[in-house]
């Protein structure tokens, strides 16, 4: 008798647990179906996340279009107008501190440094040719004042340089000085120009 009572109580407990689980599944499934059809939680969050992503994509497309149009207008600008622009890079390109050879007789060289360090004006050059033959002549002019120095050419690993010019500022008055360097090497030559301020 006791065994049957225990088994009956276990069966009732199992049935009630099974009924409870089934009720939870049915209620949960019904709510999820309702929520999906009416865009409520938890489906509302997913749609909210998707919507901003779409709007950001549209905004980025809108931003790309004007820049493309701007690029198109830049391309239509004549090259002559760009060369007359007062931008700094254009000024540097028009500077004669470097030289691009126009013939086999012209050296490819440039002034790499022209600065006052304490009481010395230091001027350095770079020659796009490996050689130790030739000479460099520096001429500094300011008004009616002229200072001249000469140096040889020193070969480097992949290029060459004038051996360097260190001009004491005691030889120079304050103000702007025009630098002219004439480099001659093995039948090739070039003249470089730059301006420096002595303080």
C-alpha positions as CSV (number, residue, x, y, z in Angstrom):
1,X,0.0,0.0,0.0
2,X,2.8,2.4,0.9
3,X,4.6,1.7,-2.4
4,X,1.5,2.5,-4.5
5,X,1.0,5.8,-2.5
6,X,4.6,6.8,-3.1
7,X,4.4,5.9,-6.8
8,X,1.2,7.8,-7.2
9,X,2.7,10.9,-5.5
10,X,5.7,10.7,-7.7
11,X,3.5,10.4,-10.8
12,X,1.5,13.4,-9.7
13,X,4.7,15.4,-9.1
14,X,6.0,14.4,-12.5
15,X,2.8,15.3,-14.2
16,X,2.6,18.7,-12.4
17,X,6.3,19.5,-13.4
18,X,5.6,18.4,-17.0
19,X,2.4,20.5,-17.1
20,X,4.4,23.5,-15.7
21,X,7.2,23.2,-18.3
22,X,4.7,22.8,-21.1
23,X,2.7,25.8,-19.9
24,X,5.9,27.9,-19.8
25,X,6.9,26.8,-23.3
26,X,3.4,27.6,-24.7
27,X,3.2,31.0,-23.0
28,X,6.8,31.9,-24.0
29,X,6.2,30.8,-27.6
30,X,3.0,32.7,-27.8
31,X,4.7,35.9,-26.4
32,X,7.6,35.6,-28.8
33,X,5.2,35.2,-31.7
34,X,3.2,38.2,-30.5
35,X,6.4,40.3,-30.0
36,X,7.8,39.5,-33.4
37,X,4.5,40.5,-35.1
38,X,4.3,43.7,-33.1
39,X,8.0,44.7,-32.9
40,X,8.2,44.6,-29.2
41,X,10.9,43.2,-26.9
42,X,13.3,41.4,-27.7
43,X,12.9,42.1,-31.4
44,X,12.6,45.9,-31.0
45,X,16.3,46.2,-30.0
46,X,17.5,44.3,-33.1
47,X,15.5,46.6,-35.4
48,X,16.8,49.6,-33.5
49,X,20.4,48.5,-34.1
50,X,19.8,47.8,-37.8
51,X,18.1,51.1,-38.5
52,X,21.1,53.4,-37.3
53,X,23.5,51.2,-39.3
54,X,21.5,51.8,-42.4
55,X,21.3,55.6,-41.8
56,X,25.0,55.7,-41.2
57,X,25.6,54.0,-44.5
58,X,23.4,56.5,-46.2
59,X,25.2,59.4,-44.5
60,X,28.6,58.0,-45.5
61,X,27.3,57.7,-49.1
62,X,26.1,61.3,-49.0
63,X,29.5,62.4,-47.7
64,X,31.4,60.5,-50.4
65,X,29.4,62.1,-53.2
66,X,30.4,65.7,-52.5
67,X,34.0,64.8,-52.1
68,X,33.9,63.1,-55.5
69,X,32.4,66.1,-57.0
70,X,35.1,68.3,-55.4
71,X,37.8,66.0,-56.9
72,X,36.1,66.3,-60.3
73,X,36.4,70.1,-60.1
74,X,40.0,69.8,-59.0
75,X,40.8,67.7,-62.1
76,X,39.2,70.3,-64.3
77,X,41.5,73.0,-63.0
78,X,44.1,73.9,-65.6
79,X,47.7,73.1,-64.7
80,X,48.7,76.6,-65.4
81,X,46.5,77.9,-62.5
82,X,48.1,75.5,-60.1
83,X,51.6,76.7,-60.9
84,X,50.6,80.3,-60.1
85,X,49.1,79.3,-56.8
86,X,50.8,81.0,-53.8
87,X,51.1,77.7,-51.9
88,X,54.4,77.0,-50.2
89,X,55.2,73.8,-52.1
90,X,55.0,75.7,-55.4
91,X,57.4,78.3,-54.1
92,X,59.8,75.5,-53.1
93,X,59.5,74.0,-56.5
94,X,60.3,77.4,-58.1
95,X,63.3,77.8,-55.9
96,X,66.6,77.4,-57.6
97,X,68.3,75.7,-54.6
98,X,68.1,72.4,-56.6
99,X,68.7,71.5,-60.2
100,X,67.2,68.9,-62.4
101,X,69.6,68.3,-65.3
102,X,68.2,69.4,-68.6
103,X,71.2,68.0,-70.5
104,X,74.1,65.6,-70.0
105,X,76.3,68.6,-69.3
106,X,74.3,69.7,-66.3
107,X,74.8,68.1,-62.8
108,X,71.8,67.0,-60.7
109,X,72.5,68.8,-57.4
110,X,70.8,70.8,-54.6
111,X,71.5,72.8,-51.5
112,X,70.6,70.7,-48.5
113,X,71.4,73.1,-45.7
114,X,71.9,76.8,-45.4
115,X,71.6,77.9,-41.8
116,X,73.3,80.0,-39.2
117,X,74.6,78.1,-36.2
118,X,75.9,80.5,-33.6
119,X,78.6,82.5,-35.3
120,X,78.9,80.3,-38.4
121,X,76.9,80.1,-41.6
122,X,76.9,76.5,-42.7
123,X,76.0,75.5,-46.3
124,X,75.8,71.9,-47.5
125,X,75.1,70.4,-50.9
126,X,74.2,67.1,-52.5
127,X,75.4,66.0,-55.9
128,X,73.6,63.0,-57.4
129,X,76.8,61.5,-58.8
130,X,79.6,59.6,-57.1
131,X,82.8,61.6,-57.8
132,X,85.7,63.3,-56.0
133,X,86.8,65.3,-59.1
134,X,85.8,68.9,-59.5
135,X,85.2,72.0,-57.5
136,X,82.6,74.1,-55.8
137,X,82.6,77.9,-55.7
138,X,80.4,79.7,-53.2
139,X,79.5,83.4,-53.7
140,X,77.5,85.3,-51.1
141,X,76.2,88.7,-52.0
142,X,74.2,91.3,-50.1
143,X,74.0,94.7,-51.6
144,X,77.5,95.7,-52.7
145,X,79.2,93.1,-50.4
146,X,80.6,89.9,-51.8
147,X,82.1,86.9,-50.0
148,X,83.7,84.0,-52.0
149,X,84.8,80.6,-50.9
150,X,86.1,77.5,-52.7
151,X,85.9,73.8,-51.8
152,X,86.6,70.4,-53.4
153,X,84.1,67.6,-54.0
154,X,83.9,64.7,-51.6
155,X,82.6,61.3,-52.8
156,X,80.0,59.5,-50.6
157,X,78.5,56.0,-50.9
158,X,75.7,56.8,-53.5
159,X,76.3,60.5,-54.2
160,X,78.8,63.4,-53.6
161,X,78.9,66.7,-51.8
162,X,80.9,69.9,-51.8
163,X,83.3,69.5,-48.9
164,X,81.3,72.1,-47.0
165,X,81.2,75.8,-46.5
166,X,81.5,77.3,-42.9
167,X,81.5,81.1,-43.2
168,X,82.1,83.1,-40.0
169,X,79.2,85.5,-39.5
170,X,81.9,88.1,-38.6
171,X,82.5,88.2,-42.4
172,X,78.8,88.9,-43.1
173,X,76.6,91.8,-42.1
174,X,73.1,91.2,-40.7
175,X,70.3,90.8,-43.3
176,X,69.5,88.8,-46.3
177,X,72.3,87.2,-48.3
178,X,72.0,85.6,-51.7
179,X,73.8,82.2,-52.0
180,X,75.2,81.1,-55.4
181,X,77.1,77.9,-55.7
182,X,78.8,76.9,-58.9
183,X,79.7,73.2,-59.1
184,X,81.9,71.8,-61.9
185,X,82.9,68.1,-62.2
186,X,84.2,66.1,-65.2
187,X,82.7,68.3,-67.9
188,X,79.4,68.8,-66.1
189,X,78.3,71.9,-64.1
190,X,75.4,73.5,-62.3
191,X,74.7,76.7,-60.5
192,X,72.5,76.6,-57.4
193,X,70.9,79.6,-55.7
194,X,69.3,80.3,-52.3
195,X,68.7,83.1,-49.9
196,X,69.6,83.1,-46.2
197,X,69.0,85.6,-43.3
198,X,71.9,86.5,-41.1
199,X,71.0,87.7,-37.6
